[in-house]
Structure formats: C-alpha cells, structure tokens
Amino acid sequence: MSYSEADTKAKLITPQLKKSGWTEFHITREHGFKYFFTDGRKLPANKRGKRYLVDYLLSYKNVNLGIVEAKSEDKDPLDGLQQAIAYAEKLINIETYYVGEDGRPL
C-alpha cells in the first residue's frame, strides 16, 4: 500500500518536523491556516497572477525560512523537488526541502 499525499504529510513529514524541534507556531500547513502566494504579477482589473499553495511553510520570528513539499508515493520525487524549488524562487531567499516517499530528505 502506498501513501497518499495526506498520509505522507501525517505519517512522515509532520512527525519529522516536530522531532526536529519545529512547533505548530512555526509551521504553516495546508489545513488550518493556508499559505497562498502569487508570483506578484499585476493583471488588469487589480488582479494578481496564479495562486500557489505551499504544503508546509517554515518560519521563525515572522521570517519565512523554508518550504517542505509533499507528494504521494506514486509520484516522481523529482516533481515535488522541482515544485518546491519553483515556489522558493518565487518567494525569494527561502530554503527548500523535499522528503521522499521513504521519509528521507532528498
């Protein structure tokens, strides 16, 4: 049985973040308070570019420090890595982290 993206988050990523000392106060996730951002482009009618949703945003003292991207086991791990890198490039000056389906960082 392979893990879904939700299982990967609940069973692998969240426990590892907590084990590493990250508290709920420093982790923004999809559920609860969601962190959406855009690429900053302004479009006609006072609209913005495409909205993106980060799986985990790690912050400390109101400074965004890193993104953790989760994918289900049936997805290519490099897809998640590329997505995290693309998000970090849009947010500028953020480290990216991707955890493979076996729970180990890539």
C-alpha positions as CSV (number, residue, x, y, z in Angstrom):
1,M,0.0,0.0,0.0
2,S,1.4,3.4,-1.0
3,Y,1.0,6.6,1.0
4,S,-1.2,9.3,-0.4
5,E,0.0,12.9,-0.2
6,A,-2.1,13.4,3.0
7,D,-0.6,10.2,4.5
8,T,2.9,11.3,3.6
9,K,2.3,14.6,5.5
10,A,0.7,13.0,8.5
11,K,2.9,9.9,8.9
12,L,6.3,11.1,7.7
13,I,6.7,14.9,7.4
14,T,4.8,16.3,10.4
15,P,6.4,13.9,12.9
16,Q,9.9,14.5,11.5
17,L,9.4,18.3,11.7
18,K,8.2,18.0,15.3
19,K,11.1,15.7,16.1
20,S,13.5,18.3,14.7
21,G,12.1,20.9,17.1
22,W,9.6,22.8,14.8
23,T,6.5,23.7,16.8
24,E,3.0,24.3,15.5
25,F,3.6,28.0,15.9
26,H,6.4,27.9,13.3
27,I,4.7,25.6,10.8
28,T,2.0,26.8,8.3
29,R,0.2,23.9,6.6
30,E,-2.5,23.3,4.0
31,H,-5.0,22.5,6.7
32,G,-5.7,25.2,9.2
33,F,-4.2,28.5,8.1
34,K,-3.2,28.0,4.4
35,Y,-0.3,29.9,2.9
36,F,-1.2,31.1,-0.6
37,F,1.0,33.4,-2.6
38,T,1.2,34.7,-6.2
39,D,4.1,35.3,-8.5
40,G,3.5,39.0,-7.9
41,R,2.4,39.9,-11.4
42,K,-0.3,42.5,-11.5
43,L,-3.0,41.9,-14.1
44,P,-5.8,44.1,-15.4
45,A,-8.7,44.8,-13.0
46,N,-6.4,44.8,-10.0
47,K,-5.9,41.1,-10.1
48,R,-2.8,39.0,-9.4
49,G,-1.1,36.1,-11.2
50,K,-1.8,32.4,-10.4
51,R,-2.2,31.5,-6.8
52,Y,0.1,28.8,-5.3
53,L,-0.4,26.7,-2.2
54,V,2.6,25.6,-0.1
55,D,2.3,22.2,1.7
56,Y,4.4,23.5,4.6
57,L,5.9,26.9,5.2
58,L,8.5,27.0,8.0
59,S,9.0,30.4,9.7
60,Y,10.7,31.9,12.7
61,K,10.1,35.3,14.1
62,N,7.9,36.2,11.2
63,V,10.6,35.3,8.7
64,N,9.9,32.6,6.1
65,L,12.8,30.2,6.2
66,G,11.8,27.1,4.2
67,I,9.2,25.2,2.2
68,V,8.5,21.5,2.5
69,E,6.7,19.9,-0.4
70,A,4.9,16.6,-0.1
71,K,3.9,14.1,-2.8
72,S,2.2,10.7,-2.8
73,E,4.3,7.7,-3.2
74,D,3.1,7.1,-6.8
75,K,4.5,10.5,-7.9
76,D,8.1,11.0,-9.0
77,P,10.1,12.5,-6.1
78,L,11.7,15.0,-8.5
79,D,8.3,16.5,-9.3
80,G,8.0,17.5,-5.7
81,L,11.5,18.8,-5.6
82,Q,11.0,20.9,-8.7
83,Q,7.8,22.3,-7.3
84,A,9.5,23.3,-4.0
85,I,12.3,25.0,-5.9
86,A,9.9,26.9,-8.1
87,Y,8.0,28.1,-5.1
88,A,11.1,29.1,-3.3
89,E,12.3,31.1,-6.4
90,K,9.0,32.9,-6.4
91,L,9.2,33.7,-2.7
92,I,12.9,34.6,-2.9
93,N,15.5,33.7,-0.2
94,I,13.8,30.6,1.1
95,E,15.4,27.2,1.5
96,T,13.6,24.2,0.0
97,Y,13.2,20.7,1.5
98,Y,11.7,17.7,-0.1
99,V,11.0,14.4,1.7
100,G,10.9,11.3,-0.5
101,E,8.3,8.6,-0.1
102,D,10.5,6.7,2.3
103,G,10.6,9.6,4.7
104,R,14.2,10.5,4.0
105,P,15.2,14.0,2.8
106,L,16.5,14.2,-0.8
